[in-house]
C-alpha cells in the first residue's frame, strides 16, 4: 500500500491498493470512505455470463470499486456509477482509466435521493438498466457516532426516509424482470424489505457471517423487478476460520473474483 499525497490534485490523501488478487489497482481516500470486502461481495453477486451483454447501474459508487470489480469479472458488462461527491467521481474515473476499463465503466455526479435526477441526465435512462447495485449508507442519523470527515459521514449515514428514496431511484432505472442487488447490515432488513415490497419479488436474503457460530454482520439482498415469487432465506457464507484467515470460499470471491450465486434469478 503506497501513500499518495495530493499527487493527482485531490484535496485529500490517498492510498494505492491492489484488490482481487492484484487484478485491480485502486486509488482511495486514506481517511474517507474506503472500499472493504462489502464492495467485492456486492460485485460478485450480480448475475451474468461472460458472453452476455448487460448494462449495470452502480448507485453510491464512491471510488468505483464495485463497478470495476464487476467489469473485471464479466467482460460483456458495461457500468455507470453515480456518486454524490464530485471528487470521488473524479477518483473513480481515474481508477477506471488506470485499469483499462474506461471503455466500459463510466462515472457521473448525482444524488440518487433527488427524483429529478433520472430526467436530467441522458445517460440515466428510465428502465434502461439490466441490473442495479447499491451499497447505501448503513446507519440512520443519530444511531452511531459520526466522524469529522464529511465523505465518510455521507457514505455511512442516512436520514430515516432515505433508504426508500434509494430504492425508488433504483426501481425506476431498472427494466422489468431486471435484478437489484444490495448489501446492508442485518438490523435494517425489515426496513429494506418494506421498501422493496410491491416492487420486487423472488427476493433472496444471503447472510455473511464473520465466523462460524457468530451473528451475521452483513446481508446481501437480491430481487427481480415485478416478480411475484416468494422470498428465500439463503444459508449464507462464513467469512473467516477460527484462526482469523478467510475461508476457502471467501478467498475464491475476494482474491480470485469468482461469482457468488444468490439463486434469485432463473438463468
Buried (B, 14 or more C-beta within 10 A) or exposed (E): EEEBEEEEEBEBBBBBBEBBEEBBEBBBBEBBBBBEBBBBBBBBBBBBEEEEEBBBBBBBBBBBBBBBBBBBBBEEBBBBBBBBBEBBBBBBBBBBEBBEBBEBBBBBBBEBBEEEBBEEBEEBBEEBBBBBBBBBBBBBEEEEEEEEBEBBBBBBBBEEEBBBBBBBBBBBBBBEEBBBBBBBBBEBBEBBBEBBEEBBBBBBBBBBBBBEEEEBBBBBBBBBBBBEEEBBEBEBBBBBEEEEEBBEEBBBBBBEBEBBBBEBBEE
